[in-house]
Structures are given as structure tokens and as C-alpha cells.
Amino acid sequence: MKLSLLSASLFALAMAGCHSGAQLQAPDGFAQLDGQKSYDWRAASAQGVVLAVRTEPNEPRANVDFWADAIDVRLRRQGYTAEARKDVKSANGSDGKQLRYSRVEDGRTYRYWLTVFVNNDRVYVVEAGGDRDSFDPAEKLVERAVLTVRAG
Amino acid sequence: MPALMIEIFQRRTTRLALSAFLLLANACGADKANAPPVMTAGSRAYTADQASAPAAPGMPAQAGAPAPAMPGPIPATAGQKVGAPATTPPGANAKAGDAASRAAHAAMLIYTGALSMQVDDDKIAKSIDQIIDVAESVGGRIMSRTDASVVVSVPSAQFRDALTKMEPIGTVTNRSVSAQDVTEQFHDAEVRLQNLRATRQRLQEFLAKAGNIADTLTVERELERVAQEIDVLEGKMRFLKERAAFSQITVNVSPRPKQAITKDPPPPPPPPPPPPQRLLDLPVEWFSRLGLKPLLDLR
């Protein structure tokens, strides 16, 4: 009996360790940032382009379209200008939606990409942003890195 | 004694002749209906002239007809022939008088024209000036003028020309031309005048032969009456000649009605912007952590 309880505890710990959060493969020129609280993973380039991913509970339970729309409404209300909406697929084959925005702050234009994947329990949100002058040259790198996420 | 009887007889004969002449003279001058037969010949001449009378300018049915030739001065010879003494047998000079009348008189027509035209509101005075200029350019003159009309007199021979030149000044809305034929009036007056002159001549001859004061006074009174009639007839003929020589054109100028400007009604004011869409705030706490600010805040 004691053995059984011990085995179950170890398995639970192992599972918890495996589900520590989603990650990306940081592109060249990006440094992964440690000690993130709000994000599962975050990395930044020397020019200020930041990549991050977070995992949130799929509550209320919904599909990727719902979450993409809900986030889009929220961001527009906050003053983000939608520029594109794309269907994407993650490295492990999950369907996702990529929303691309721009925003002007203090006379500077910023890019903000948000890609969302959903499985039964989780919502994976990959964010990328930075000053347009820095972001646009790194656009291809960012695009590839976002799709390296393993959702679910 | 016989000499006295002869003298008495001669006086009675003279009185009788004078009375008969005065009777004839009165009949000649007092009533047009009793005019001598030469007048009938003249009337026939008028009728013939009228049949071939020139077209009245501006009248559509006679468009293209030349302007009438106004009668010139009456040849003295023709007048003398027509005005031969009443004792001349009517049939003897009827043909000659008829031919003379035809030659002497073309139709005497008094033209009266009226134009109504519309011009721009601010060009009424200028248009009236132009109408006067046209009249003067053909030898006419202004008769009267108001703010919106003008009456000009133009030579009858230039009547059509003047009308043609006036019409383009504005938009003609009404045009009327009328002609009054005074040929018969003129001819009648002329014949009566000639007869009266002959009567006056004869009265003067009687006056020279008058043997007593009573006869002299009687003839002088008759001479005075005839002279007055001659004056009246000469005035009438002068008037008719002048009227026929010039024709009047009345032009009424009115402002052109302003075209109703079909102005499109102003577009309705744009509807007020709809209130902002009412969006649900999903109870998703992590939404507040989305965005550039937290993403780029690396501290």
C-alpha cells in the first residue's frame, strides 16, 4: 500500500515537471529570460524585440476561434490597429490563429503579434512585439520562432 | 325808259346766275356725298390700288413683300386735271382722273407695330437705349419713353428693317403689326380741295363782277367759308401725309423671368454616430496581462 502511494506521488511529480509550460525555440540573436512570472517563457533581442508564451486555462471552454475573437475585441478596444489575421499551425500540429497589430505610442510605431492555440484544457498565447524599426527586420525570425511552440 | 328796263333785266339775270352758282358751290363743298363724279373715279382708283397694295411689313401672310412706297408730292398737273371745274362733264375726265390717281397715289398706309420682349433684369434700360439707337439709325426718332417701354417713330419705308433690327435685342414674346389704309381719305380730301379751289376761283370772278354791296357781301361770305374749308382740308392732307410717312413702333420691355434654380435640397445631416458597441467583458483575468506594455517590460 505504501509503495503504491509512493509510486503515485512520483508519477504526479513527474507529470507536473513535464508540464512546466510552453516554450519556443529562441531564434538567433535572442536571449531567453529567466525568472518569468507572467510568462512561461520569454526571450528578447538586443534591439528590443521580445518573444513570449503563456499558458492559460481554457475557461470558459472554447475553441481557438472564440479565443482569437475575444482577444481581438479586447485589443482593438485598447487602441491596437489590426493589420492581419492568419491561420497558422504549431510545431506539434495544432491549429492556431495569428493576429497582427500595430500601435503608436509616443510617436513611435510598434508591432504586436499574438498567436493563440487551444487544446482541451489550455490556451497557449504566443506574443511578439517591439519597435517597428527593430521588429520588421526580425520579422521572419519571429514568424518561424512562433510556430515552434508545442501546444498541448 | 327801255334802257332802264334793260338794266333791270340785266341785274335780275346776274342775281339769278349768282344764286344758282352759290347753290352749286354749297352743294359742292358742304357734303362729301355730293362730291363731283371725279371722286368716284378716284375711289375706283383706290380700290384698284388697294388690290395691288404692297404688303404690310411684318405681316406673316405678306411676308417678303416690299415696304410700301409712300406717296410723294402730288403732281400739280394731275391735281389740276382731277380738280377740273364742276361744269366739266364727269365722263369726260373720269378716265384721265383715274389714271392720274393711280399714278399719283400708291397706297397710303399708316403702320403701327408693337413688340413685347423680355431681357435680363439688369438690361432693361440698356435694351431701350438700343431700340432708340435702331430707330435713329433708320432715320427715326423717339416719341416717348418710360422705364419699361419706348415708342419710336420710323420712316414707313424702314418699318420692316427697324423691326427686324429690334427683335434680336431681347426675346420677343409678342409681336403685332397693323396698317391703316388712309389712301381713300387722302384722295377724297384732295378732290374736295381741288373743287373748293375752283369754286374759290369762280367766286373771286363773281366778286369782281358784283354790281352792288349786297352781292359783294354775299360772295365775300361764301369766299370766306370756302377758304376755311380749304384750310381744313389742307391740314388734314398734311396730317395724313406725315402719318403715312412715319410709322410708330411701341416696344414693351420686361425682365426675363428668372429660371427657378432647381437647387438640390441640402443633404440631410448625417445621423449621429451610433453609441459604441456594447461588448461583454469576459471574466478572463489574464486578458489584462496581454499587450505590448507587459510584454516589453522586462524588469
Interface residues (C-beta under 8 A of the other chain):
Chain A: L33 S38 R42 A44 G48 V50 A52 R54 E56 E59 P60 A70 I71 V73 R74 L75 R77 Q78 Y80 R103 E105 Y110 Y112 L114 V125 E127 G129 G130
Chain B: L279 L282 V284 W286 F287 R289 L290 G291 L292 P294 L295 L296 L298
